[in-house]
Amino acid sequence: MRFEELLDDVGGFHRFQFLVLSMLCLPRLTLALHFLLHNFISAVPDHRCAPGPGGDLDYDVPDLTPARRTVSPGVCEISGPDNSTVSCPHGWVYNQTDVLSTTATEWDLVCENRRLNHLLATYFFLGVTVGAVIFGQLSDKFGRRSMLLVALVLSTVMSAASAFSTSYVMFAVSRALCGVALAGLSIIGPVLGIEWTDVKHRTFTGTVMSLSWSAGNMLLALMAFLIRDWRQLSLAVTVPLVIATVAWWWLPESARWLLVNGKPKEARRLLVRCAKINRRNQQSPKLDLEVLMKVSVAEETQKTHSYLDLVKTPQLRKITLCSGLSWFAVAFLYYGISNKISGFGVSVYLTQFIYGAIEVPAKICSYFVLDWIGRRNGQAWFLIITGALIGVNTAIPLDFSVTRTCVAVVAKGFSEAAFTTAFLYSAELYPTTLRYSLTTLRYSPTTLRYSPTTLRYSPTTLRYSPTTLRYSPTTLSPDPSSSLLAPPSSALAPPSQPWPLPLSPGPSPCGL
């Protein structure tokens, strides 16, 4: 007997599943608050050299020139003896019109130290990369629910610690550890939700959960607009984590995981509870231990999977390579656009809010379009259109701020559609034993990492590296040429279908 049959008997998509999804959407919402928090807490406001103790300046006072533009006298240097220039000896003063304080103003991370400000995001996403690997393994070994609690508590503690950081090093370490924990939320939540949902509604479940990310995008814009101090904002985005931790107590463990790990009694208790809430009480007597023991789990519990399984067969090697290239393009474009909220002539808070709002119709449309044109074609065309729009925006003069903003918003929508497609496509391409024993494939461009977030965030880590792209007021930050990775990688990958999720490692839907 298959687990899907048991789930259909007790209700595969009814009131119980709606309650589970509602509780899982809250942790998902918090991810956007933290992943894009760098846009606001580490913003670099306009600044110039501070006057000496007597208040006298030995240079002409410039306007508070945006630090992103070319350095002018008095912004990073002043005239010294013998007509030489020296770095601001008395520090800097900052324009507090838009923000009261950021990490840049807290530790003077401007001019020659601006690189350290960029590295803060690098540390965070490196933590996410590590956490993706750790929690992917631990959730298979110790259970979805228990490791979700660990991720919630750790992310809450580290997020609060970052708000009270007394030094740059303390803040960088706490943000990196927070990234480790948040990777766990990103991995475990969708897996737990899908494992309680029947096959027909699996795509719908993933789409609904992803909408909470978009809600978090819009909520971050509102919170950042109301709270202009970086410490207070860091604390504010911690509050939803506390609420999610409280809601965790009502979350059930995955019955599928319990059966795979030889715990039929606990699985029966949860399945009976599901049947009761879904008003399928007549099915409860069928859930005896003898029936549950017949669910084929013996082979699954005895088999150990490793990263080498991703390249075990020629077909798997092709899928792994193509999926990796596709994820790199998706992540590079999506996070490049998401982290570029300035330079459009409108408020950064409004840009952030619109970026989040456009994701809602993009997700909904992609849900219906993918059934029409397929995952493979959708993935390719969404990325191609995104890259083309970025290229167009590069050529639009800065004076046309409204036009540039509109093009950027449309590009963000298509990048989100590509992101949603990548989630569904990569999950459906792999056998269940690889998809869930190692949690999913999103590996780093430099190492094979079998976890659902590593590939997504490693391009973002590169994005903030001091040797890679810098934000420019004339372009969106991602390189449109990265979208060219989509057509060849998608063309080589096989088409997918919404298949069941078997417990035992039989033949996969892809014929692997």
Summary of the structure (lengths in Angstrom):
residues: 512
radius of gyration: 24.6
end to end distance: 22.2
largest distance: 92.8
contacts: 1843
relative contact order: 0.14
helix: 66%
strand: 3%
